[in-house]
């Protein structure tokens, strides 16, 4: 997104052993921070309960981690420093610390696993000399830290961070698959030192990390099932949920290697399932919603979350359409889809992160007849590269708010205001009920009854190429909202726009020009929403703004 410099504050506290080690290596301190990033990569978030009061959610934004507090409305509380030398590839939270693996392919590129506590680096795992693959998943349980690479599994001791052993998976049965690990690694509660690893041929290996020995292989029901895409232990002991590339979900008893429930996720979700989670507060399932057994699934192909009731063979009880934006068909557009879905332990709260640069929390109302949750908190930013940026001017000559706000536009056809005082005040300027229209057209979910060529991008204003702003006559947040539709003079609409409304609404304070569009549009800064006017220019070329009249 974009970066701003800030002053380095001197540290008066004594250095730890790790800090002294860093000082000997002469690692320069970072003097920049980034705004506008929430969950901008495909690396899934990780959560950490803090007693019985709150949860901390940590996301990856490239070379650093952002930690948000659920009780504070997903407010940003920590940014890790220093930045990792290469992009982060996997994260996991354990006790009061967050582990982050970084580094890519090849022998030249650096790789490592750093340990952070309250935003500060406090340790580092010992990395094998012959490691040439990035670590794609991390799991911590008991005395072990397990990292899954593409063709190998690394094991460390959680107490000392020493490297313990390297496990090489067995050869796959599928032709050309070799010993490739396709995704999914987990440990089973009450199974001492055991991990389950999903493979490209659809099988699941069980390993003892203490002895480094292969215990058992669970084979797929069919050779056409495809690669394992997700593994997740269920609340029921000895049972694991296995999702494969063909969309199937198997609930398997690993003691007997027998299938308990088989679900057809492809027909229900129209997406490859890459994330599974189980609700553990004992509610949500059954006819009265007071029984346990709810499972949530999601994938990167769309922005929907599917909710399953696993009682009586399993069935879909609800679909949370449009939880995140779907991938955009436009080149360079929104990289949508869901990277992870997770029920918080013992809570009726669901957390989702998407590649649309958004992190959201959802809550299930106790007395609601709907099986679908409602939004609780949301943090997001531009879902595509930023194309235009400027500092907001002061509201008056004597005001002290100069340089406290940043205005930005991006390829995702959105306009954002960023606060440099409090990150939680940042927000997108609304373009009206875009998502409501998209849901009616079936653009934010599977809707076979609607056949439309309209895309989600076409419901928004075209990409902003330039803008100008003046806050001298802005009405602020407390003004009455405009009664007419947004940009109502751009086309024939039900609402009409009257200049007499300006006495109660204030003047629009932002005007924007758009790519390939002949209208320059106005926006209310105080109310963070689209304005009333769309001024027609002489041609259909991108509007050029000479300035904003004061």
N, C-alpha and C positions, 0 to 999 in steps of 0.2 A: 504494500500500500504506500505509505509515505512515512518519513522519519523526521524527527525534530531533535535538535541537540539540546542537552541540558547540562548543568554544571555538575562536576564531580564533588561530592561531599566527602570531607576527610573523616576517617574512621578513628575513633578514640579508643575503641575496645582492643583488647589484646588479640593477637593473631593465634589461630588454631594451628595445629601441626599441618593440616592441609593447606592453610593459607600461606604458611612459611614455605611449603613445597612449591606452591604456585609462584611465590615471589622469587624463588631460586630459578624457576624456569623463565622469569621475566615475561609473564603473560600480561599484555597491556589491558587495563580496565576498559570496559565498554562505556562510551559516552553518548549513546543514542538510545532512544526508545521509539517504538512503533505504535501508532494508533490506527484504528480501523480494522484490525485483524482479531478474529474471535476463534474461528475454527476453519482456517483457510487451506488445510491440507487433508489428505486422505487418512492420516494417522488418527485412529479412534481416540476419544477422550478416556480418561481414567478417573474414578471417583474414590473418595476417602471419607468414611464417617468420622465425625468428631464427637465422641460420646453419644448422647441421645438428643443433642441440640441442633446439629446442622451437618451438612455434607459439603465437602470441597470438591469441585469439578475442575480438572486440569486438562487443557487442550494444547495441541501443538500448533504453532504458527510459523514453522520453518526451522529456525535455529534457536528458538527459545520457547518457553512454556508460559501459558497464562493460567492462573488459578482463580476461580470464581467461588464465592460463598453463596450457598443456596438460601440461607436464612436472610441474607441481605439483598435478596432479589437478583442473584447472579451478578453482584457487583465484583469488579476486578479487585483482588487483594494482593496478589503477588505476580511479578514478572521475573523470571529466572535470569540471573547474571552470574558468570559471563555467558555470552552466546556460545553455542557449540561450534566447532570448526567446520562442520558440514551439517546438512539438513537432518533433522530428527526423523527416525524411521519407526520407532516404537516407544511406548511409555507404559508405566504401571505404577500405581500408588500402593505403598505398603507402610503400615504404621504411620509415622509422621513424616515420611520421606517419599519423594517421587524419583523414579529411575527413568532415564531417557537414553535410548540407544541412538547413535548417530553414525553417519558415514555410508558411502555407496559401494558400488561394485569395483573390483580391480585391486591389484596389489599396491598401486601407487597412492590411492586415496586413503586418508586416515579413517579409522573407525574407533569407536569407544562406547562405553556406557558410563554416564555421569550420574551422580547422586545429588539431589537438591533437597534442601530443607528450608522452608519459608522463603523460597526464592533465591537462596544462596547455595553455591556448590560446596558440598561437604565431603565428597569422596569420589572414587572412581574404581570401576571394576578392572581386574587384570584381564587383558585381551590376549588370546593366543596369537603367536607370531604368524601362523599360517592361515589366519582367518582372512578370506578374500571376498566374503559375501556379506551383504548388509543383514543386520538382525531385524527381522520383520515383526516379531511378537515377543513379549516378555511376560513371564508368569513367576510369581513368588509364592512359595508355601513352605511352612516349617523352616528347615535349615537350608533350603535350596532356592537359587535363582536360576531360572531356565530361559534361555534365549533360542528362538527358532529362526534358523536361516533357511535358505532355499534347499540345501542338500545335507544339512548337518544341524545338530542340536548342541548348544554349549551349556554347561552347567557350572555354576559358581556356588560358593558357600555364602549364605546370607549374613553370617556373623562377621567374617573377615574380608569378604569381597574377593577372595582368592579363587582362581580358576581351578575347578575340580576335575572335569573330564569333558571329552567331546564324544558325542554319540552319532554314529553314522547309520541312518535308517536302512532297513532291509530293501532289497531290490523289488520294484513293483512288478505286478503281473501283466499290466497293460503294456503293449509294444511301444517303445520310445519313451515311456514314463520314467524309467530307471528308478532312482530313489528320491525323486523330487517331492518335496513337501508343499502341498498346494495351499494350505491355510488351516488355521485352527490348532491350538494347543491348549490343554487344560489339565488340571489335576482333579482327582475325585476325592471328596471328603471321606474320611475314615480309611482310605487306601494309602498306606504308608509308602512314601517315596515313589509313587506311581504317577506317570503322566500319560496322556493320550495325545497322539499326533495324527492329523489328517494328511492324506497323501493324494497325489495326482490321479492315481488309478481308482480312487474311491474307497480304499481300505483305510482302516484306523489301526495304528500300531500302539501297543501298550508297552512302556519301558519302565524299568526300575533305575532311577537316576543314581541311587547309591552304589549299586553294583555295576551299572552300565550295561545290563543285560536286557535282551528282548524277551518279553513275557508272553505276548500273544498278539495275533492280528485278527481283527474283525473285518471280514470281507463284505463287499456290497452285495445286495440281492441280485444285481444285474451288472454286466460289464458295461452297459450303456448308461449307467447312472451318472457317470462323470466324476470330476474331482470333488473332494470334500471342500466345502466353502465356509463352514462354520461348525464349531464344537462348543457345547455348553452343558455343564452338569445341571441336572434337574434338582428340585428340592427333595425328591424321593431318592433315598440312598441307592447307590449302585446303578443309577440310570442316567444315561447321557443322551442329549439331543444332537443328531447328526444331520446337517443339511448338505446336499450335494448339488452339482451343477444342473441337473435335470429338474430342479425345483422340489424334489422330494425331501421330506423331513421324517427321520426315523428316531423314535424313542427306544433306545436299546438298553437291555439289561446286560452289563458287561460281565457279570458273574456266570451267566448261562449263555451269553451271546444269542439271545432271542429278542425278536422285535416285539415290543409291547403295543406301540401305536405307529401307524404309518399314515402320513398326511401328504396330500398333493398340493404343495405350495405353489407350483407353477400356474395352475388354473385359478388359485385363490388370489395370488398377488401379481402375476404377470411380471415377475422380477426374480433374478437370482438372489437367494437369501444369503447374506453375508454377516448378519448379526441376529442373535437370539437372546432373549432374556425371559426370566420367570418372575411373576409377582409372588412375593413371600409374606404378605400381610394377612393371608387367609381369606380374602374376599374377592369378589368380582365374577366368580363362576357360578354355575347353576341357574335355575329359573328365577330364584330370588336374589341372585348376586351375592350371596353370603357364604359361598363355598370356595375353597382354594382350587387352583388349577388353571390360571390364566397364563398364557405364553404370548409374547410379542415377537414378531419377526419383521425384518426390514432388509433392504438391499440398495445397491448403488444405481440400479437402473431407473428408479423413480423415487418420488418423495413420500411414499405412503408407508404407514405402519399398520400391519395386520395383527389383530388380536384373536387368539384362539382359546376356546374352552376345551380342555383336554379330557373332561369327563365324558363317559359313554362313547369312547372312540375318537373324540376330537371333532370340532367344527369351528368355522369362522363365526365369531359373534360381533365383530365390528371392524371397520377399516378407517383409520385416521387419514383421510385423504388430504394431500397437500401439506403434510407436516413440514416438509422442506420443498424447495423448488426442484422440479425435475431437470435433468440435463437439457441444455438448450441445443436445438438443431443447428444454430448459427455457429460458424467458425469463430473461435475466440469469445464465445458467449459464456453463459453461466455453466459452471461445472457442478451440476446438481446431483441429487441422490443423497442417501443417508449412509453415513460411515459407521454409526453405532447407535443402538437403542438399548437402554438399560433401566430396569426397575430398581429403585433404591431399596436397600435391604430393610424389610419390615415396614415399608412405607407404601402409600397409595400414590406415589409420584413416579412419573416416567421421564427419563432424560433422553433427548435425542440430539445428535450433532450431524450436520450435513456439509457437503462440499460446496454449498452455497454460502459458506462463511457464516454459519448461524449455529447457535447453541440454545436449546429450548427446554423448558421443564413443563410437564403436563400433570394435571391432578384429576383423579376420579372422584366425583362428588358422591357422597355416601347415599343420599336419597334420590339420586338421579336414575331415571329409567333407561338412560343411554349407556351402552357399554363402551362408548368412546370418550376419552378424557377431554377436558378443556385446557386451554393454554394458561399457564401460571406465570412464568417469566420467560423473557426472550432477550437474547443478545445477538446482534448480527452486525454486518458491515457490507461493504461492496462485495458482490459475488463475482465480479469480473474486474479486470485492471482499471485503475483510475486514469482518466484522460484530462481532467481539468481540476485545478485546485487554487484557492486563494484564501487569505485571511479576511474575516468579516470586518467591515469598518465599525467605528464607534457609533452608538445611537445618537450622540450629540457631541458637540465640540469639547465639553467638559467631562464627558463620561470616562470611566476608568475600565472599560471593557475592551479596549483595543488590543488585538492580538490574543484574545481569549477563546475565539471560535474560528474554526476552519470550515470552509464550504468546499465540497468536492462533488464531481460528477464522474461516472464510470460507464464502461461498455455494457453494464447490466441495465442501462436506461434508468438509473436512479440518481437522486440528488440527496446528499447527506450533509448534516451539520455536526461537527465534532467539537466537543468541549475539551479544552486543555486544562480546565480546573477540576472537573469531576467527570470521569469516564462514563458514569451511568447516565449523564444528561444527554449524551450523543444520541441522535435519532435520524431516521430517514424522513424526508418531507413527503407526505402522503399525496398520491395521485388519485385518490378516490377509491371506491370499492373494487379494486382490480382483482383481488383474490376471490371475492364473492362472484364476480362475473365469470372468472376462470372455472370455478367449481360448477356453475350452472352449465357451462359449455363442455364440461368433462375434461378439462385440461389439467386438473390437479388430482387425477385419480383414474382408475379404470372405469370407463363408462361406455359400454358397448352399444347403448341405445342412441348415442349422439355421434353423428358423423359430421365433423367439421374440419375445415382446413385452416381455421384460425389458430395461431399459436399464442402462447402466453406473452411473448415479446410484443405482439401486435396490439395487446390491450393496454400497453404503456405508451407514454410519449416517446418519440424517437430519441436516440442517443443525443445527449447534450454535448454540444461542441464549444459553447462559450456562454458566459453569463456576466451580469453586472448587478451590483447591490448597493442600496442606500437605505439606512434605517431611520432617517430623520422623521418620517411620518408613519412608521410601522405601528400598528395597533397594539402589539404585544400579545401575551397569552390570555389576558383577561377580557379581550374584546369579544363581541357577539359574533358567532359564525355567520358566514354569508349564506343567505337562503337559497341562492341559485346553484346550478350545477357548476362544476369546475370547467374553466375554459369554455363557457357556454356559448360564446359567439363564434367558436371555430366551426360549428356545424349545427344543424337543426336539432334542438333538444327540447325537452319539456320545460326546463327552467329558463328564466330570462334574467338578464343582468341589468341592474339599475345603478347609475353613478351615485344616486342618493344614499345607497347603502354604506358609502365610505365613511359617513359620520359615525356609524356604530362599529363598523368592522375595521376601520383604519385603511390605509393604503397598502397595496402590495409593495413589497420591498425588494423583490428579486425578479429579474427578467432573464429568460434563457433562450438561446438559439439552438436549433436541433438539426441533426444531419439529414439532408435530403428532404427537408420539410419547410414549407413557406410560412409557417406560423412561429412567432416568438411568444412564449408563454410567460405568464406572471405567477408569482408564488408569495404566500404570506409567510414571513419568517417567524413571527411570534407564535402563530398557531401551528407551524410546521406542516403546512398543507398547500395544495395547489390553489391558485388564485382564480379570479373570475374571467380574465381576459386572455385572448389569443390574437395577437396583432398580425395581420397579414402583410407579408413583404412583397416585393415586386416580382420575384421569381421563386422557383422551387429549389434553388441552391441553398446550402447551409447559411442560416441567418447570421449576419455580422452585426454585432452590437457596438455602436460607437460610444455609448455611455448610458447612464441612468440619471434621468432628470431629478434633481433635488427640489 
